[in-house]
Amino acid sequence: MEPMTNQVFFPVSFGDLFAAWNRFPEAVPYAGGTNLIGRQGNNILNLPPVVLSLDKIEELFNITRTEQYLEIGAMVRLNSFLRLGKMVPHSIIKCVENIACVQVRNLATVGGNICTTSRILDLPVPLIALDAQYELRTINSARWVSSARFHSNTEENVLQKQELLTRIRLPLHQWDYSIYKKFSGKGLFSGETLVILAKTQKNMLSDIRILYKGSSIRRNKSGETVLNGKYLPLNRKTAEEFIENWKIFLANKSEETEYFKKALLNCVEESVFNLSEY
């Protein structure tokens, strides 16, 4: 059946949603709309012919907490993270605070920030660092995938046809050292970010994770190996070995600008020398 121009459906349940999606396979889910309308030149008349608004599906707005996890519905607005306070990891809070302006964050959703296909937005970086899991649902099934796999740099499209991101599950681990940095300046595109997380146990670095987003999301696991298991404060030799590892790692990333590489390395170097004084 050929749809009429600019039909908008407002399903109130997953059953209604997938029934409409099955009827109109090319329909586009609509969350906060900040990215979808933006791509249309701020002209709502240029929206896709069939839109599936998710605004009436109450389950997508749920926020629940257990002893091990924080679960967030995909339609939760970005600013809602800030109102949850200490329940949300520091890197997520800092990330959200650096996304656009209050007005945009009041509209934009967690799921929209994760699923935007035109470019990688900001939330995926701390979510990968925190081992977040995503629930993906179809008309017949639901499955969990890791955020790392969902945002992997392969040609595989993890989100299948007529499959919807419905929940984000965040492990409630305690990180003793957390940095979120969003870069700006000459020679940078919008959205370059860096996340550093570290756990300590008896003055020893038991886990450290360093991810950045430039043209894609990258993690230097060999650099992390240099620091894992080392006692704090780090000695100068270990810190210098780590920085040298990062210089080699970034030298091979021809897709990144030299300006960004320098800014990134400076921030990583400052962070590791802070650990040397921890």
C-alpha positions, 0 to 999 in steps of 0.5 A, spaced: 500 500 500 502 506 498 502 511 504 499 518 503 504 524 504 507 525 511 503 520 515 504 520 522 502 514 527 502 515 534 502 508 537 501 507 544 504 500 545 510 496 541 504 491 538 501 498 535 508 500 533 510 494 529 504 493 526 504 500 523 512 498 521 510 492 518 504 495 514 509 501 512 516 498 512 520 504 510 517 508 515 522 512 520 521 512 527 521 519 530 524 520 537 526 527 539 526 529 532 532 534 533 537 530 528 531 528 523 528 535 523 535 538 522 537 534 516 531 536 513 533 544 513 528 545 519 522 544 514 518 539 517 514 539 511 520 535 508 520 529 513 519 522 511 513 520 508 511 516 514 513 517 521 512 513 527 512 517 533 515 514 539 512 519 544 506 515 546 510 508 548 510 509 556 515 503 556 520 507 553 521 513 558 522 508 564 528 509 568 529 503 573 535 501 578 537 495 581 543 493 585 547 492 579 544 496 573 541 502 571 536 501 566 534 507 561 528 507 556 530 510 549 526 515 549 528 518 556 531 526 554 538 527 555 537 533 560 533 527 565 540 524 566 542 531 569 536 530 574 538 523 576 544 526 580 549 521 583 546 515 580 549 516 573 556 515 572 560 522 572 562 521 565 555 521 562 553 527 566 559 531 563 558 528 556 550 530 557 552 537 559 557 538 553 551 536 548 548 543 545 544 547 549 538 546 554 533 547 549 536 541 545 537 537 551 530 537 553 528 534 546 533 530 544 533 523 547 538 517 549 536 513 543 536 518 538 543 520 540 545 513 540 542 511 533 543 517 529 546 514 522 549 520 519 555 521 524 557 518 531 554 523 536 557 524 543 554 519 548 556 512 545 563 514 547 562 514 555 557 508 554 562 504 551 567 505 556 562 503 561 560 497 558 553 499 556 548 494 553 543 495 548 536 492 548 534 491 541 527 489 539 523 487 533 516 484 532 517 477 535 524 478 539 528 482 544 536 481 544 541 485 548 548 487 544 554 490 547 555 498 546 562 496 543 559 491 538 553 496 536 558 502 534 563 497 531 567 500 525 565 494 521 560 494 515 555 490 519 549 494 521 548 491 528 541 494 528 537 490 523 531 492 519 525 494 523 528 493 529 528 498 535 533 500 540 528 500 547 533 500 553 540 502 555 543 498 561 549 501 565 553 497 570 553 501 576 561 500 577 565 505 581 570 508 578 575 512 582 578 517 576 574 519 571 575 524 565 570 527 559 573 532 555 570 535 548 575 538 544 574 545 540 578 549 536 581 550 529 582 544 525 577 540 529 570 538 527 564 538 531 564 532 537 571 530 538 571 527 545 576 523 550 573 519 556 578 516 561 576 511 566 580 508 572 579 503 578 584 503 583 585 497 589 590 498 594 593 504 591 594 499 584 591 501 577 586 495 577 583 497 570 583 503 566 580 505 559 581 510 554 577 512 548 576 517 544 572 519 538 574 523 532 572 520 525 570 514 529 571 511 536 578 508 538 581 505 544 588 504 545 588 497 549 596 496 548 596 503 552 592 501 557 596 494 558 602 499 560 598 502 566 594 496 568 597 493 575 601 499 576 602 502 583 600 509 584 603 514 584 605 512 577 613 512 576 616 517 571 618 511 567 611 508 566 608 515 564 613 516 559 612 509 556 605 510 556 606 517 552 610 514 547 605 508 546 600 513 544 605 517 540 606 511 536 598 509 536 596 516 533 601 516 528 598 511 524 591 514 524 591 518 518 584 519 518 585 524 524 587 531 523 594 533 526 591 538 530 586 533 533 592 528 534 596 534 538 590 536 542 588 529 544 596 527 546 596 533 550 590 531 554 592 524 555 599 526 557 596 531 562 591 525 565 597 520 566 601 525 569 596 527 574 595 519 576 603 520 577 601 525 583 595 521 585 
